Amino acid sequence: MATFEDFMKLDIRVGTIIEASALEGVRKPAYKLKIDFGSEVGIKKSSAQITDLYKPEELIGKQIFGVVNFPPKQIASFKSEVLVLGAYNESGVILAIPDLKADNGNKLG
């Protein structure tokens, strides 16, 4: 069982997607994203399997939550630096988003 201390080790922040396009050369369809997490964290790249419910042009300007302190993960020829958070349902992945505008870099918690 995870503890509260385990949860507190995660650095989950708000970021705004500034670029989104198809990620080529992967087994499962995914987008490569550039996300602005504010001045402290900066702009990070992520691979996200969210193609079922979102089009790249719809993602630009959308705020999301992401874990910014995991080690980078190699996805085909792409290095993903951030884990974008979402929930699975029968139609695909639904992004975890703030319901009101927040400053990029704001921490969840």
Contacts in CASP RR format, 6 or more apart in sequence:
PFRMAT RR
TARGET T0000
AUTHOR 0000-0000-0000
METHOD contacts of the structure
MODEL  1
MATFEDFMKLDIRVGTIIEASALEGVRKPAYKLKIDFGSEVGIKKSSAQI
TDLYKPEELIGKQIFGVVNFPPKQIASFKSEVLVLGAYNESGVILAIPDL
KADNGNKLG
9 69 0 8 1.000
10 67 0 8 1.000
10 69 0 8 1.000
11 67 0 8 1.000
11 68 0 8 1.000
11 69 0 8 1.000
11 107 0 8 1.000
12 65 0 8 1.000
12 66 0 8 1.000
12 67 0 8 1.000
12 68 0 8 1.000
12 85 0 8 1.000
12 107 0 8 1.000
12 108 0 8 1.000
12 109 0 8 1.000
13 37 0 8 1.000
13 41 0 8 1.000
13 65 0 8 1.000
13 66 0 8 1.000
13 68 0 8 1.000
13 104 0 8 1.000
13 105 0 8 1.000
13 106 0 8 1.000
13 107 0 8 1.000
13 108 0 8 1.000
14 37 0 8 1.000
14 63 0 8 1.000
14 64 0 8 1.000
14 65 0 8 1.000
14 98 0 8 1.000
14 102 0 8 1.000
14 103 0 8 1.000
14 104 0 8 1.000
14 105 0 8 1.000
14 106 0 8 1.000
14 108 0 8 1.000
15 35 0 8 1.000
15 36 0 8 1.000
15 37 0 8 1.000
15 38 0 8 1.000
15 63 0 8 1.000
15 64 0 8 1.000
15 65 0 8 1.000
15 66 0 8 1.000
15 104 0 8 1.000
15 105 0 8 1.000
16 35 0 8 1.000
16 36 0 8 1.000
16 61 0 8 1.000
16 62 0 8 1.000
16 63 0 8 1.000
16 64 0 8 1.000
16 104 0 8 1.000
17 33 0 8 1.000
17 34 0 8 1.000
17 35 0 8 1.000
17 59 0 8 1.000
17 60 0 8 1.000
17 61 0 8 1.000
17 62 0 8 1.000
17 63 0 8 1.000
17 64 0 8 1.000
18 34 0 8 1.000
18 35 0 8 1.000
18 36 0 8 1.000
18 43 0 8 1.000
18 60 0 8 1.000
18 61 0 8 1.000
19 32 0 8 1.000
19 33 0 8 1.000
19 34 0 8 1.000
19 60 0 8 1.000
20 31 0 8 1.000
20 32 0 8 1.000
20 33 0 8 1.000
20 34 0 8 1.000
20 56 0 8 1.000
20 57 0 8 1.000
20 59 0 8 1.000
20 60 0 8 1.000
21 31 0 8 1.000
21 32 0 8 1.000
21 56 0 8 1.000
22 29 0 8 1.000
22 30 0 8 1.000
22 31 0 8 1.000
22 32 0 8 1.000
22 51 0 8 1.000
22 56 0 8 1.000
23 29 0 8 1.000
23 30 0 8 1.000
23 31 0 8 1.000
23 32 0 8 1.000
23 47 0 8 1.000
23 75 0 8 1.000
23 76 0 8 1.000
23 78 0 8 1.000
24 76 0 8 1.000
25 76 0 8 1.000
25 77 0 8 1.000
26 47 0 8 1.000
26 75 0 8 1.000
26 76 0 8 1.000
26 78 0 8 1.000
28 49 0 8 1.000
29 49 0 8 1.000
29 51 0 8 1.000
30 47 0 8 1.000
30 48 0 8 1.000
30 49 0 8 1.000
30 50 0 8 1.000
30 51 0 8 1.000
30 75 0 8 1.000
31 47 0 8 1.000
31 48 0 8 1.000
31 50 0 8 1.000
31 51 0 8 1.000
31 54 0 8 1.000
31 56 0 8 1.000
31 59 0 8 1.000
32 45 0 8 1.000
32 46 0 8 1.000
32 47 0 8 1.000
32 78 0 8 1.000
33 45 0 8 1.000
33 46 0 8 1.000
33 47 0 8 1.000
33 48 0 8 1.000
33 59 0 8 1.000
33 84 0 8 1.000
34 43 0 8 1.000
34 44 0 8 1.000
34 45 0 8 1.000
35 43 0 8 1.000
35 44 0 8 1.000
35 45 0 8 1.000
35 46 0 8 1.000
35 64 0 8 1.000
35 66 0 8 1.000
35 82 0 8 1.000
35 84 0 8 1.000
36 42 0 8 1.000
36 43 0 8 1.000
36 104 0 8 1.000
37 43 0 8 1.000
37 44 0 8 1.000
37 68 0 8 1.000
37 82 0 8 1.000
37 104 0 8 1.000
37 105 0 8 1.000
38 103 0 8 1.000
38 104 0 8 1.000
38 105 0 8 1.000
40 105 0 8 1.000
41 68 0 8 1.000
41 105 0 8 1.000
44 68 0 8 1.000
44 81 0 8 1.000
44 82 0 8 1.000
45 78 0 8 1.000
45 79 0 8 1.000
45 80 0 8 1.000
45 81 0 8 1.000
45 82 0 8 1.000
46 66 0 8 1.000
46 80 0 8 1.000
46 81 0 8 1.000
46 82 0 8 1.000
46 83 0 8 1.000
46 84 0 8 1.000
47 73 0 8 1.000
47 75 0 8 1.000
47 78 0 8 1.000
47 80 0 8 1.000
48 84 0 8 1.000
48 93 0 8 1.000
49 93 0 8 1.000
50 59 0 8 1.000
50 84 0 8 1.000
50 92 0 8 1.000
50 93 0 8 1.000
50 95 0 8 1.000
52 91 0 8 1.000
52 92 0 8 1.000
52 93 0 8 1.000
53 91 0 8 1.000
53 92 0 8 1.000
53 93 0 8 1.000
53 94 0 8 1.000
54 95 0 8 1.000
62 95 0 8 1.000
62 97 0 8 1.000
63 97 0 8 1.000
63 98 0 8 1.000
63 101 0 8 1.000
63 102 0 8 1.000
63 104 0 8 1.000
64 84 0 8 1.000
64 85 0 8 1.000
64 95 0 8 1.000
64 96 0 8 1.000
64 97 0 8 1.000
65 84 0 8 1.000
65 85 0 8 1.000
65 86 0 8 1.000
65 96 0 8 1.000
65 97 0 8 1.000
65 98 0 8 1.000
65 108 0 8 1.000
66 82 0 8 1.000
66 83 0 8 1.000
66 84 0 8 1.000
66 85 0 8 1.000
66 96 0 8 1.000
67 82 0 8 1.000
67 83 0 8 1.000
67 85 0 8 1.000
68 81 0 8 1.000
68 82 0 8 1.000
70 82 0 8 1.000
70 83 0 8 1.000
72 79 0 8 1.000
72 80 0 8 1.000
72 81 0 8 1.000
73 79 0 8 1.000
73 80 0 8 1.000
74 80 0 8 1.000
84 95 0 8 1.000
85 95 0 8 1.000
85 96 0 8 1.000
86 93 0 8 1.000
86 94 0 8 1.000
86 95 0 8 1.000
86 96 0 8 1.000
87 93 0 8 1.000
87 94 0 8 1.000
87 96 0 8 1.000
88 94 0 8 1.000
END
